[in-house]
Amino acid sequence: MSKKSATSHNLGENFAKMFNIQYLDEKNEKKFCWQTSWGLTTRSIGVMIMVHGDDKGLVLPPKVAKVQVVIIPVVFKDTEEKLINKAKELEELLTKAGIKAKVDDRANYSPGWKYSHWELKGVPLRLELGPKDLEKQEVRAVVRHNGSKFQLQWGTLAEKVGFISVHL
């Protein structure tokens, strides 16, 4: 298996001559440039997905993930406003701690659909917030790469999520 994940080409003087790209050498004489071309191709993206993926989609390390933590409110009839407000408060708390967090409060999708959506995108950590979590002042955390689940208290959320993100 080749270790190349990008392309490289020795172009020589062909393009320099075609586009008249010249420089002055140490003798103050005009010379054509000798060029190479290096490129990151779609093959590189495919390799990244194969290496950082599973049957559910991408599995991204927190350092490269655009969204490191997604917060999904599990809304019931009379708890929607409280849950969404608390989710946004937790998002702000995490963001202030330097964690790239996002609340998915779209009303037109079920929580299960959202779980699958964010798993497919490779978000390293999902936080679920339901009515019982409001009462207990905690969230359910689900780690993307291994599916482990555990509860996190709001009071130590930023600290614990920061620790988890570093050690994933």
C-alpha positions, 0 to 999 in steps of 0.5 A, spaced: 500 500 500 502 506 498 503 511 503 502 517 499 495 521 500 497 527 496 499 528 489 506 531 486 508 532 479 515 535 477 513 540 471 520 542 469 520 548 465 514 547 461 509 552 464 515 557 466 516 557 458 509 557 456 507 563 461 514 566 461 516 565 468 523 567 469 527 570 474 534 573 475 540 568 477 546 570 481 550 572 474 544 577 473 541 572 467 534 570 466 532 563 467 526 559 467 523 557 473 523 549 474 517 547 477 513 542 481 506 541 483 504 538 490 496 537 491 491 534 496 486 531 492 480 528 493 483 521 495 486 524 501 479 526 503 477 519 502 483 516 506 481 520 512 474 518 512 476 511 511 481 512 517 477 516 521 470 512 520 466 507 522 459 504 519 455 510 522 460 515 519 466 519 521 469 519 527 473 525 528 478 527 534 476 533 538 482 537 535 480 537 528 472 537 529 468 543 527 463 541 532 466 538 538 460 537 543 453 537 540 447 538 545 441 535 544 435 537 548 430 531 548 423 535 548 417 534 551 410 538 551 411 542 557 418 542 557 421 545 551 422 552 553 426 550 559 430 545 556 432 549 550 434 555 555 438 550 559 441 547 553 443 554 550 446 556 557 450 550 557 453 551 550 455 558 552 459 555 558 462 550 554 464 556 549 467 560 554 471 554 556 474 554 549 470 548 547 466 548 540 459 547 542 453 547 538 445 546 540 441 542 536 434 545 537 431 544 531 423 542 532 422 539 525 427 533 527 426 527 533 432 526 538 434 520 535 434 523 528 439 528 531 443 523 534 444 519 527 445 526 524 451 528 528 454 521 529 454 521 521 458 528 522 463 525 527 462 530 533 466 527 538 461 528 544 454 528 544 450 531 550 443 529 551 438 534 556 431 531 558 426 533 563 429 528 568 436 531 567 433 538 568 431 535 575 438 532 577 442 538 574 446 533 569 446 531 562 447 524 559 454 524 555 455 519 549 462 519 546 462 518 539 468 513 538 466 508 543 459 509 544 460 510 552 455 513 556 455 517 563 452 522 566 455 529 567 453 534 573 452 541 570 457 544 575 463 541 573 461 540 565 466 545 562 472 542 566 470 534 565 468 536 557 475 539 557 478 533 560 474 528 555 476 532 549 483 532 551 483 524 552 479 522 546 
